[in-house]
Amino acid sequence: EARFNAGNAFFVLTNNVVDFSRVELLSSAMRLDMQGTVGFDGTLNLVMEARPLRGVPLLGALLDVVLAPVTKLLEYKLHGTLEHPVADLRNVPSFMLAPLRPFKTLKAIFGGGSEPKPPPQVEESKP
C-alpha cells in the first residue's frame, strides 16, 4: 500500500478549470509527477509519471537517472471524469500490452464475451 507523506501543487484557476503546471506526490518508495487540467465539471486531462525508488535516501537521485527510460514507460494519460477516470499508458503501444492481459486479448481475438444476437423475427403470412 503506497502512502504519500508530502506533496506540492502549482496551479492556476481560470474559466472553471484548474490548470496544474506541476503536481508532485512523494513517498519513500516513489514519486508521482502530474500536470494537466481538471475541470469544475469533473473532466480530467492529466499526464502522470511514476518515478519508482525516487525517495530512497542517498541512492534516489542516482536511481532516478538510471531508471529515467523506464519512467517514460510508466507515463499515463488520465482522462474521462473524476467519477469515471480512464488511465492509458502513453508510450507503450497496445499490442505490446497483449501478453500482460491474456484473457482480454483472447476475447478480443476470438470475439468471446459478446452477447449472442437473437434470431431474426419471421412474419407468418396468412393465405
N, C-alpha and C positions, 0 to 999 in steps of 0.2 A: 504494500500500500504506500503510494507516494504521497508525502505531505510536504507542502511548501512552507518554508519558515520566513520568507521575505519576498518582497516584490516591489517593482517600480512600474509606473504607468505614466506615459507622456501622451496627452491627447488634447484635442480641440473640439468644442461643441459648436456645431453650426448647422442650421437648416434641419433640425431634428435628427442629426446624425452625430455619433461620437466617432471622431477620426483619430485612431490610435497610431501615432508615429512610431511608438515603441512600447511594448509591454514585456517585462521580464519577471518570471516566476522562478524563485530559487529554492533549491533543497540541497541536501548534502550529496545526493546521488545524481542530480541532473539540473538542467536549467531549460526552461521553455521561453523562447522568444516569439513574440507575435507582433503583427502590425496589420492594419486594415481598418474597416469600419463596422459599426453596429448601429443600425437604425433604431429610432424610438419605436418603430412598428415591429421590432424584433428581427429584422433581416440581418444576416451575417455575411460579411465579405472579408475574411481574415486569412492570413498566411501564418502558420505556426511551424517553428523549427525546434525539434527536440535536440538538446545537446547533452548526451549522456556523459556522466563522470566529470562534468564541469566543476562541480562543487567539492571535489576531492582535494583536501589540503595539499599543498606543495606540487603535486603532480597534475592538478586540474588544468592549469594553463597549458602545460606540455601536451596532455592528452587531448585537449581541445584542438590544438594544431594538428596532431596526428590523426584524429578522428574527423577532421573537417570534411573530407569527401563523404564519409558515412552520414554525417548530419544532413547533408544535402539530400540524401536518400530518405531521410526521416522528416522531410518537409511536407506539410499537409496544407491543403486548401480547405478552409472551413466556410461553408455556405449554407443556404437554407434559412431557417429561422431558429430563434432561441428554443422554441418548443420542439422543433424537428431539425436539429443540426445534421449536416452531411459533411463527412471528412473524406477527402480524396488525396491519395499520395500524388504529389505534383511531378516528381522526377523519375517515377518508375512506371513504364508502360504497363497497361493492364494485363497484357499477355504474359508478362514476367511474373505476375502475381498468381497465375493459374495454379502452379504447383502448391501454393500455400492454401488454396481453397479447393481441394479436390472434389468435394461433393457438389459445390456450387458450379464448378466448371463442367462436371459431368452432366448435371441437369441442363446447363446451357447448351451443351453439345447435342445431347440426345432428346432435348425437349421435355424432360421429366418435370413433374410438378405442376404442369398446366392443367387447367380444368378441361375435362372432355367436353366436346361440343355435343349438344343434344341432337338427336336425329331430326332431319328435316320434316316439317309438317306436310302431310299429304292430304289434299282435299278429296273427299269422296264425291264422285259425280253420280247423280241420280238420273235414271233413264226417263 
